[in-house]
Amino acid sequence: MMTKDALSLATRPKFRRASGPKSRMGCITCKIRHLKCDEERPSCYRCRKDQIRCDGYASPKSTAKNKQAKTQKPESLSHITITHLVTDTPLEKSYFHHFYHWTCKQLSLAPGSSNFWIQHVLPLSHTSEPVKHAITAVAAAHQMFMAGHDPRSPQHMRVLTTQYTKALSQIIPHMSVDSAYSIQCALVCCLLFIAFEGMLGRYAESVRHLRAGNRLLTLPALACLQMDHPLTRKLNEIFSILSHEASNFMDEPIIPDTQHRWAAAQIRGSSDTSSEPFYDLDKAAYELRELNLLFTKITKQDFRRVSKLAGGQDQYNILGHLKPPHPAANQLLSLILAQKFWCMNAYFAPEISEDPIADFLDAAELLAKSLTNRDHFTFSLEGDLVSSLSFVVRTCSDTETRNRALSLLRSLNRREGIWDSREIVQLHEMTLSLDNHESWYEREVPGGVPGYMSELARISTRIDSANSILLAAGHNNT
């Protein structure tokens, strides 16, 4: 029988947000940030409140001018090297170096030969001004994040927003030109904006950019490119991963439409699942992520039809032959962790061990040991180590096992997108300090993790009011 916790992964409640007619007269900055603008002039109140420069209001002539933006072939991007930096000032150059040497290797666990940020994003900065400035903004935010500084402080925001607003203003020509190259540039900028807002702890803003990117993925101009085109395929994969993690965090359906269609097709054709082993980590990562997405979309009735997917887990056994030290060691450990987590929750997993939670925690310890750095904080756009450990703490009733997972979370000093280990630890420590903590974990609170944190904050002053999860919930302690 399927457990209550496994079922909770397969079925998620749907939420509706209030909506109204959209104004087309908002400022340029709010349009790019996908926020409602109060249209105050000469600069809007929202930009002033968020300490972001307001780029004013576009003139009617700008649209016609933007449509003449030059389009380029994306196929040539992978052949561009980063031998010559494309920065304008020494400060920008230093941030560009930081992005290449540090940020790229944290945003993705893949080695340089298959690292999306090195192979696709950096070359794109040679031909796209908004991508170049977005990279610089992300690098500046990441440098401060690693050092443990609060990038939201006024002095740091002045540095960050200069490049951020440049990227926001210059992405407009790409958004008004209906070409695959322009959409790809806009999608890459969306990913960089998601990372930027995640590093700043502005999770609601990060999710807004994620939703905007998912909408861009459905535009007809991308249909001219085959799904196996390297950049388009990778963009789809990354947005799928981020949407899955954000859906769990916000408890809202954020999975892109392109992935809904894939899941439906897999449910109908599940009998064709191959059991051939994977010898390529990138292929294994792609298929395992898609399988994970499928698991969140199926219903009770679908389980009978997809039970044959269980055999697919045999494909990942070959991964065990790749042992660290290996150029892709972290990517390998992350895949093993994802496999163990999937098996822990899928009641039809083959040859399930006597203690699947212990197997998962063993894999989590190996990955945590590889990722943890005592000297600085780490940020990644991919990875589900924090969210998976949080799931174990919430659902496991065994005190020793729960403490083991919580101890791992404390050791991480890591943020994966909008899942921050320190903030999640604070959430669980507060919950476990309550006499009725088990009943709290069983509550169905609207708003996902932010909604749950907001409920905790109502009964306790121990939660830091600057906690980014609280801010995502719109909580106000005053």
C-alpha positions, 0 to 999 in steps of 0.5 A, spaced: 500 500 500 502 506 498 504 510 504 501 517 506 507 521 505 508 517 498 501 519 496 503 527 498 508 527 493 504 524 487 498 529 489 498 536 490 493 541 492 491 547 487 491 554 489 488 560 485 491 567 486 487 573 485 488 576 478 485 583 474 487 586 468 494 588 467 496 595 465 501 596 459 503 603 462 508 600 468 515 602 468 520 598 464 524 595 471 517 592 473 515 589 467 522 586 466 521 583 474 514 581 472 511 585 478 505 590 478 507 597 477 504 603 481 506 607 475 508 613 480 512 618 476 518 620 475 520 613 478 515 608 481 514 607 489 516 599 488 522 600 485 524 605 490 522 601 496 526 595 493 532 600 492 532 598 485 533 604 480 527 605 476 528 605 468 522 610 467 517 608 462 518 606 455 516 611 449 511 608 444 517 609 439 521 604 443 517 598 440 518 599 433 526 600 434 526 594 438 523 589 433 529 591 429 534 588 434 539 583 430 538 576 431 543 571 431 544 563 430 544 560 437 548 554 433 555 557 433 555 559 441 558 553 443 564 554 439 566 561 442 571 561 448 572 566 454 579 567 452 577 575 451 573 578 457 567 582 454 567 587 460 567 594 460 571 596 467 576 593 472 570 592 477 566 588 472 572 584 469 573 582 477 566 579 477 566 576 471 572 572 473 569 570 479 563 568 475 567 563 471 572 560 477 567 560 482 559 561 480 559 556 475 562 551 479 557 552 484 551 553 480 551 546 477 555 540 479 556 538 472 564 538 470 566 543 466 565 539 459 558 539 461 557 545 465 551 549 462 554 555 465 561 554 462 559 551 455 553 555 454 552 562 458 559 564 458 559 564 450 553 567 450 555 573 453 560 575 447 554 576 443 548 578 448 549 585 452 543 583 457 546 576 459 553 580 460 550 584 465 546 579 468 552 575 469 556 581 472 550 582 477 550 574 479 557 574 480 557 580 485 551 577 489 555 571 489 561 574 492 557 577 497 553 571 499 559 566 499 562 571 504 556 571 508 554 579 507 547 581 507 547 583 499 540 586 501 544 592 505 543 599 502 551 599 501 551 592 497 545 593 493 548 600 490 553 595 487 548 589 485 543 594 482 547 597 477 549 591 473 542 588 474 538 594 472 543 594 466 541 587 464 533 588 465 533 594 461 537 591 455 533 585 455 527 588 452 529 588 445 530 581 446 523 580 448 520 584 443 523 580 437 520 573 435 526 569 434 529 563 437 535 566 439 532 572 442 528 567 446 534 563 448 537 570 451 531 572 455 531 565 458 538 565 460 537 572 463 531 569 467 535 563 469 540 569 471 535 573 475 532 567 478 539 566 481 540 573 483 534 573 487 535 567 490 542 569 493 539 576 495 533 571 499 528 574 495 524 568 493 518 570 491 521 575 486 525 568 484 519 564 483 516 570 478 522 570 474 521 562 474 514 563 471 516 568 466 521 563 463 516 557 463 511 562 459 517 563 454 518 556 453 511 555 450 513 561 445 512 558 437 519 561 435 522 555 439 518 550 436 523 551 430 528 548 434 528 540 435 528 538 442 534 535 442 538 542 440 543 542 446 541 549 448 533 548 448 533 542 451 538 544 457 533 550 458 527 545 458 531 541 463 533 546 468 526 550 468 523 543 469 528 542 475 527 549 478 519 548 477 519 542 481 523 544 487 519 551 487 512 547 487 514 543 493 517 549 496 511 554 495 506 548 494 503 551 488 503 548 481 509 551 477 511 545 473 511 548 465 506 546 460 512 543 456 513 538 462 506 537 463 505 534 456 511 530 457 508 527 463 502 525 460 505 521 454 510 517 459 504 515 463 500 513 457 507 509 454 510 507 460 510 500 458 516 502 453 521 504 459 528 501 457 532 497 462 538 498 459 544 501 463 546 508 463 554 510 461 553 517 461 551 522 467 548 527 463 543 522 460 542 519 467 541 526 470 536 528 465 532 521 465 532 521 473 529 528 473 524 526 468 522 520 472 521 524 478 517 529 475 512 524 472 512 521 479 509 528 482 504 528 476 501 521 477 495 519 481 492 513 484 489 510 478 495 511 474 500 507 479 497 501 476 499 503 469 506 506 471 508 500 475 513 497 470 517 504 471 520 500 477 525 496 472 527 503 470 531 503 476 536 498 474 539 503 469 542 507 475 546 501 478 551 502 473 553 509 476 555 505 482 562 503 478 564 511 477 567 512 484 570 519 487 575 522 485 572 523 478 571 529 474 564 528 475 564 526 482 559 531 485 554 530 479 555 522 481 553 523 488 547 527 487 544 522 482 545 517 487 542 521 492 536 522 487 535 515 486 535 513 493 530 519 495 526 516 489 526 509 491 525 511 499 518 514 496 516 509 491 512 503 494 514 499 487 521 500 487 525 494 486 529 490 491 527 495 496 532 495 502 530 494 509 531 501 511 531 505 505 531 512 509 538 509 512 540 508 505 538 515 503 542 518 509 548 514 507 548 517 500 546 524 503 552 524 508 557 522 502 554 528 498 554 533 504 561 531 505 563 533 498 559 540 498 560 543 505 566 548 505 567 551 512 570 557 509 564 560 506 557 559 504 555 555 497 549 557 492 547 552 487 541 552 482 540 545 482 540 540 487 535 537 492 539 535 498 536 541 502 529 539 500 530 532 501 533 532 508 527 537 510 522 531 508 526 526 512 525 531 518 518 532 517 516 525 515 520 520 520 518 519 527 524 515 529 528 520 533 535 518 532 533 518 524 530 525 524 536 528 528 541 525 523 538 528 518 537 535 522 545 534 523 546 534 516 542 540 515 546 544 520 552 542 517 551 544 510 551 552 510 548 551 503 542 554 499 539 550 493 535 555 489 530 557 494 531 552 499 536 555 505 539 549 509 540 555 515 533 557 514 530 550 514 534 548 520 530 554 524 524 552 521 525 544 524 528 546 530 522 551 532 517 546 530 521 540 534 521 545 540 513 545 541 510 540 545 505 538 539 510 538 534 508 531 530 501 535 530 504 541 527 508 537 521 501 533 520 498 540 518 496 542 511 498 549 511 496 554 505 502 557 502 507 551 502 514 552 506 513 560 507 506 559 509 508 554 515 514 558 517 509 564 517 504 560 522 510 558 526 512 566 527 505 567 530 506 563 536 514 565 537 519 570 537 525 566 536 524 566 528 529 571 525 524 577 522 529 577 516 528 570 515 527 570 507 522 564 508 518 569 512 519 575 507 516 570 501 510 569 505 509 577 506 510 576 514 510 582 518 512 582 525 511 589 526 
